[in-house]
Amino acid sequence: MGSEKHLVIGLMSGTSVDAVDAALIETDGEGHVRGISAHDRPYSDAERALIRRAAARALELPAPAHDPLIAEAERVLTLAHAEAVAGLSGQETAALIGFHGQTVAHRPPSSGHPAPFTWQIGDAPLLARLTGRPVVHDFRSADVAAGGEGAPLAPGYHRALASNVDRPMGILNLGGVGNLTWFDEAGGWGAFDTGPGNGLIDDWVQRHTGARFDAGGALAAAGRVDADVLAQLAAAAGPGPAGLGGSGPKSFDRADFSIRAAGALSAADGAATLTAFTAETVAQALGGLPVRLKRLLVTGGGRHNPVLMRMIAGRTGVPADPVEAEGWHGDALEAQAFAWLAVRHLKGLPLSWPETTGVPRPVTGGRLAV
């Protein structure tokens, strides 16, 4: 295929379970990327609750298996993804879709699980029928089968985007779980999950106010960080390969972290403390790198929280800017990444590397549904 350019749609439903993000890009799956359009299709409260119940059920199972509740959630979210495609401007020009699906359980090698796996639900053949074009899916399993963490998978796309950005720098994605891609000045790079991202903040805010997230960081801004609880949260995350700190490949399930330690705090103090915890996980991540970064570019929903952004800059000592500072679309970046990865699947190119997931050698991945 050489450097042939493709118009391709990427679809992403993150662990925050707030919406399906859709993006249309032109790419060769290598260095050429041109964003064309983006669209998000929010989940209803009922859809979100169903998907969260399915994820809770998946965590009770020792391995992926058929379950009626999970099957119903898979059907509902696949229909939502089809609607996201239909709402995307210019979607009729795309000949291919990259479909991440919804992670319901993630038990990589670093988790200590006796039989590591990663589980994303989503009916790719159904999506192919509904949208009338082939769908690349199941992006993570090959990496885990080869001994990798299965996550994060966006770093290769980050590298393509950031080829002309001054280094050393990092791209920090703050979804339900946070992950970092870092680059030094000599061509070195790496990636790993940093910790809870927005997940704990969202869970706390929903429990105490009924809202899905802390809009504008307003609840955290009204509170005070409890240093003792913050220390308990960090201790609960634990040391070792699956704990905080260090720069080696590791990945987390959203369920690996809990708001339990903050349970006695007021709504505002809990929000402030959990926000500080996310910032502290980023600080620990940067502290373990072999290079000091000059800048962080932040993508994902967390970049919309000014309190979190200030805490990250304060605790890391590194300026943190939304990726829009480089002209990128922060709400579409992960969806774009899976469009880019879909083209790499077609070309037989690696989706992950030893530096990004700990896999022993670069591996391709994904499966095609037509």
VENJOHU-V187618 format. One record per residue. N is the residue number from 1. RES is the residue in three letters. PHI is phi as a letter, one per 20 degrees, with the letter a starting at -180 (999 if undefined). OMEGA is omega as a letter, one per 30 degrees, with the letter a starting at -180 (999 if undefined). D_CENTER is the distance of its C-alpha to the mean C-alpha in Angstrom with 1 decimal. Layout:
<<N	RES	PHI	OMEGA	D_CENTER> <N	RES	PHI	OMEGA	D_CENTER>>
This chain:
<<1	MET	999	l	29.0> <2	GLY	l	a	29.2> <3	SER	e	l	27.6> <4	GLU	g	a	27.9> <5	LYS	e	a	25.6> <6	HIS	c	l	23.9> <7	LEU	e	a	22.9> <8	VAL	b	l	19.8> <9	ILE	d	l	17.4> <10	GLY	d	a	13.7> <11	LEU	c	a	12.2> <12	MET	c	l	8.8> <13	SER	c	a	8.8> <14	GLY	e	a	5.9> <15	THR	f	l	7.1> <16	SER	f	l	9.0> <17	VAL	l	l	11.1> <18	ASP	d	a	12.6> <19	ALA	a	l	13.0> <20	VAL	e	l	12.6> <21	ASP	e	l	11.8> <22	ALA	c	l	14.3> <23	ALA	b	l	15.3> <24	LEU	d	l	18.4> <25	ILE	c	l	18.9> <26	GLU	d	a	21.7> <27	THR	b	l	20.9> <28	ASP	d	a	22.6> <29	GLY	m	l	19.5> <30	GLU	c	a	20.6> <31	GLY	e	a	21.5> <32	HIS	e	l	22.3> <33	VAL	b	l	19.8> <34	ARG	c	l	21.1> <35	GLY	f	a	19.2> <36	ILE	d	a	21.4> <37	SER	b	l	20.0> <38	ALA	b	a	17.2> <39	HIS	b	l	17.3> <40	ASP	c	l	15.6> <41	ARG	d	a	17.2> <42	PRO	f	l	16.8> <43	TYR	f	l	17.2> <44	SER	f	l	20.5> <45	ASP	g	a	21.1> <46	ALA	f	l	22.5> <47	GLU	f	a	19.7> <48	ARG	f	l	17.1> <49	ALA	f	l	19.5> <50	LEU	f	a	20.1> <51	ILE	f	l	16.5> <52	ARG	f	l	16.2> <53	ARG	f	l	19.6> <54	ALA	f	l	18.6> <55	ALA	f	l	15.7> <56	ALA	f	l	18.4> <57	ARG	f	a	20.8> <58	ALA	f	a	18.7> <59	LEU	f	l	18.5> <60	GLU	e	a	22.3> <61	LEU	e	a	22.7> <62	PRO	f	a	23.2> <63	ALA	a	l	21.6> <64	PRO	g	a	20.5> <65	ALA	b	l	23.5> <66	HIS	f	l	24.9> <67	ASP	b	a	24.9> <68	PRO	g	l	26.3> <69	LEU	f	a	23.9> <70	ILE	f	l	20.8> <71	ALA	f	l	22.7> <72	GLU	f	l	23.3> <73	ALA	f	l	19.7> <74	GLU	f	l	18.9> <75	ARG	f	a	21.8> <76	VAL	f	a	20.8> <77	LEU	f	l	17.2> <78	THR	f	l	18.6> <79	LEU	f	l	21.2> <80	ALA	f	l	18.8> <81	HIS	f	l	17.0> <82	ALA	f	l	20.5> <83	GLU	f	l	21.3> <84	ALA	f	l	18.4> <85	VAL	f	a	19.8> <86	ALA	f	a	23.3> <87	GLY	e	a	22.4> <88	LEU	e	a	21.0> <89	SER	f	l	23.7> <90	GLY	n	a	25.1> <91	GLN	f	a	23.3> <92	GLU	f	a	26.7> <93	THR	e	a	26.8> <94	ALA	e	a	23.8> <95	ALA	d	a	24.9> <96	LEU	b	l	21.6> <97	ILE	c	l	18.3> <98	GLY	d	a	15.0> <99	PHE	d	a	13.7> <100	HIS	f	a	10.5> <101	GLY	m	a	11.8> <102	GLN	d	l	10.7> <103	THR	f	l	9.9> <104	VAL	d	l	12.9> <105	ALA	b	a	13.5> <106	HIS	c	a	12.3> <107	ARG	c	a	15.3> <108	PRO	f	l	15.1> <109	PRO	g	a	18.2> <110	SER	f	l	17.5> <111	SER	f	a	17.6> <112	GLY	n	l	21.2> <113	HIS	f	a	21.2> <114	PRO	f	l	24.3> <115	ALA	c	a	22.8> <116	PRO	g	l	19.1> <117	PHE	b	l	17.1> <118	THR	c	a	13.7> <119	TRP	c	l	14.2> <120	GLN	d	l	12.7> <121	ILE	e	a	15.3> <122	GLY	q	a	16.5> <123	ASP	e	a	20.0> <124	ALA	f	l	19.8> <125	PRO	g	l	23.6> <126	LEU	f	l	23.9> <127	LEU	f	l	21.5> <128	ALA	f	l	23.5> <129	ARG	f	a	26.7> <130	LEU	f	a	25.6> <131	THR	d	l	24.5> <132	GLY	m	l	27.1> <133	ARG	b	a	25.2> <134	PRO	f	a	23.6> <135	VAL	c	l	20.0> <136	VAL	e	a	18.0> <137	HIS	b	l	15.8> <138	ASP	l	a	15.1> <139	PHE	f	a	13.2> <140	ARG	e	a	12.4> <141	SER	f	a	15.8> <142	ALA	f	l	17.9> <143	ASP	f	l	16.1> <144	VAL	f	l	16.5> <145	ALA	f	l	20.1> <146	ALA	e	l	20.9> <147	GLY	o	l	20.0> <148	GLY	e	a	16.5> <149	GLU	e	a	13.5> <150	GLY	m	a	11.6> <151	ALA	a	f	8.5> <152	PRO	f	l	7.0> <153	LEU	d	a	8.4> <154	ALA	f	a	7.9> <155	PRO	g	l	10.6> <156	GLY	f	l	13.5> <157	TYR	f	l	12.8> <158	HIS	g	a	12.6> <159	ARG	f	l	15.9> <160	ALA	f	a	17.4> <161	LEU	f	a	16.7> <162	ALA	e	a	17.9> <163	SER	f	a	21.0> <164	ASN	d	l	23.3> <165	VAL	e	a	21.7> <166	ASP	g	a	23.8> <167	ARG	c	g	22.8> <168	PRO	f	a	22.1> <169	MET	b	l	18.9> <170	GLY	c	l	15.2> <171	ILE	d	a	12.1> <172	LEU	d	l	10.0> <173	ASN	e	l	6.6> <174	LEU	d	l	7.3> <175	GLY	d	l	5.4> <176	GLY	f	l	7.0> <177	VAL	d	l	6.1> <178	GLY	e	l	6.7> <179	ASN	b	a	6.9> <180	LEU	c	l	10.0> <181	THR	d	a	11.7> <182	TRP	c	a	15.4> <183	PHE	c	l	18.6> <184	ASP	e	a	22.2> <185	GLU	f	a	25.3> <186	ALA	d	a	26.6> <187	GLY	n	l	23.8> <188	GLY	f	a	22.1> <189	TRP	b	l	18.3> <190	GLY	a	a	15.7> <191	ALA	b	l	12.1> <192	PHE	a	l	10.8> <193	ASP	f	a	8.8> <194	THR	e	a	10.9> <195	GLY	q	a	11.1> <196	PRO	f	a	10.6> <197	GLY	l	l	9.1> <198	ASN	e	a	10.6> <199	GLY	g	a	11.0> <200	LEU	f	l	14.5> <201	ILE	f	a	15.7> <202	ASP	f	a	15.0> <203	ASP	f	a	16.7> <204	TRP	f	a	19.6> <205	VAL	f	l	20.2> <206	GLN	f	a	20.3> <207	ARG	f	a	22.7> <208	HIS	e	a	24.9> <209	THR	c	a	25.0> <210	GLY	n	l	23.6> <211	ALA	f	a	21.2> <212	ARG	f	a	17.5> <213	PHE	b	a	16.6> <214	ASP	e	a	18.7> <215	ALA	g	l	19.7> <216	GLY	m	a	20.6> <217	GLY	m	a	20.3> <218	ALA	f	a	23.8> <219	LEU	f	l	23.9> <220	ALA	f	a	22.8> <221	ALA	f	a	25.2> <222	ALA	e	a	28.0> <223	GLY	d	a	27.4> <224	ARG	c	l	28.2> <225	VAL	f	l	26.1> <226	ASP	e	a	27.7> <227	ALA	f	a	27.8> <228	ASP	f	l	28.9> <229	VAL	f	l	26.0> <230	LEU	g	l	23.6> <231	ALA	f	l	25.2> <232	GLN	f	l	25.0> <233	LEU	f	l	21.2> <234	ALA	f	l	20.9> <235	ALA	f	a	23.5> <236	ALA	f	l	21.9> <237	ALA	f	l	18.7> <238	GLY	n	l	21.3> <239	PRO	e	l	22.2> <240	GLY	n	a	21.9> <241	PRO	g	a	19.3> <242	ALA	e	a	16.9> <243	GLY	e	a	17.8> <244	LEU	e	l	17.1> <245	GLY	n	a	18.5> <246	GLY	n	a	19.2> <247	SER	d	a	17.5> <248	GLY	f	l	17.5> <249	PRO	g	l	14.7> <250	LYS	b	a	13.2> <251	SER	b	a	10.3> <252	PHE	c	l	10.3> <253	ASP	e	l	10.4> <254	ARG	g	a	10.2> <255	ALA	f	l	13.9> <256	ASP	f	a	14.6> <257	PHE	c	a	15.3> <258	SER	c	l	18.1> <259	ILE	e	a	19.8> <260	ARG	g	a	23.1> <261	ALA	f	a	24.3> <262	ALA	e	a	24.3> <263	GLY	g	a	26.3> <264	ALA	e	a	29.6> <265	LEU	e	l	28.4> <266	SER	f	a	29.0> <267	ALA	g	a	26.3> <268	ALA	f	a	26.2> <269	ASP	f	l	26.5> <270	GLY	f	l	23.8> <271	ALA	f	l	21.4> <272	ALA	f	a	22.5> <273	THR	f	l	22.2> <274	LEU	f	l	18.7> <275	THR	f	l	17.7> <276	ALA	f	l	19.6> <277	PHE	f	l	18.0> <278	THR	g	l	14.5> <279	ALA	f	l	16.5> <280	GLU	f	l	18.4> <281	THR	f	l	15.5> <282	VAL	f	l	14.7> <283	ALA	f	l	18.4> <284	GLN	f	l	18.8> <285	ALA	f	a	16.2> <286	LEU	f	l	18.1> <287	GLY	f	l	21.3> <288	GLY	e	a	20.7> <289	LEU	f	l	20.3> <290	PRO	f	a	23.4> <291	VAL	b	l	23.5> <292	ARG	e	a	23.5> <293	LEU	f	l	21.2> <294	LYS	e	a	23.0> <295	ARG	a	l	20.1> <296	LEU	d	l	16.5> <297	LEU	d	a	14.9> <298	VAL	d	l	12.2> <299	THR	c	a	9.8> <300	GLY	n	a	8.0> <301	GLY	f	a	10.3> <302	GLY	f	a	11.4> <303	ARG	f	l	13.4> <304	HIS	e	a	15.6> <305	ASN	e	a	16.8> <306	PRO	f	l	19.7> <307	VAL	f	l	20.5> <308	LEU	f	a	17.2> <309	MET	f	l	17.5> <310	ARG	f	l	21.1> <311	MET	f	l	20.4> <312	ILE	f	l	18.0> <313	ALA	f	a	20.6> <314	GLY	f	a	23.4> <315	ARG	e	a	22.1> <316	THR	e	a	21.0> <317	GLY	m	a	23.8> <318	VAL	d	l	21.6> <319	PRO	g	a	21.5> <320	ALA	c	a	18.2> <321	ASP	c	l	18.1> <322	PRO	f	a	15.9> <323	VAL	f	l	15.1> <324	GLU	f	l	17.7> <325	ALA	f	l	20.2> <326	GLU	d	l	19.8> <327	GLY	n	l	20.0> <328	TRP	e	a	16.4> <329	HIS	d	a	14.9> <330	GLY	f	l	12.0> <331	ASP	e	a	11.5> <332	ALA	d	a	11.6> <333	LEU	f	a	10.0> <334	GLU	f	l	7.1> <335	ALA	f	l	9.9> <336	GLN	g	a	12.2> <337	ALA	f	a	10.5> <338	PHE	f	l	11.1> <339	ALA	f	l	14.5> <340	TRP	f	l	15.2> <341	LEU	f	l	14.3> <342	ALA	f	l	16.6> <343	VAL	f	l	19.4> <344	ARG	f	l	19.0> <345	HIS	g	a	19.4> <346	LEU	f	a	22.6> <347	LYS	e	l	23.8> <348	GLY	m	a	23.2> <349	LEU	e	a	21.2> <350	PRO	f	l	18.8> <351	LEU	d	a	15.1> <352	SER	b	a	14.7> <353	TRP	c	l	17.1> <354	PRO	g	a	18.6> <355	GLU	f	a	17.2> <356	THR	d	a	13.5> <357	THR	c	a	13.6> <358	GLY	n	l	17.2> <359	VAL	f	a	18.5> <360	PRO	f	a	22.2> <361	ARG	b	l	22.3> <362	PRO	g	a	20.3> <363	VAL	c	l	19.5> <364	THR	e	a	19.0> <365	GLY	a	a	17.6> <366	GLY	n	l	17.1> <367	ARG	c	a	20.0> <368	LEU	d	l	21.9> <369	ALA	d	a	23.2> <370	VAL	c	999	26.0>>
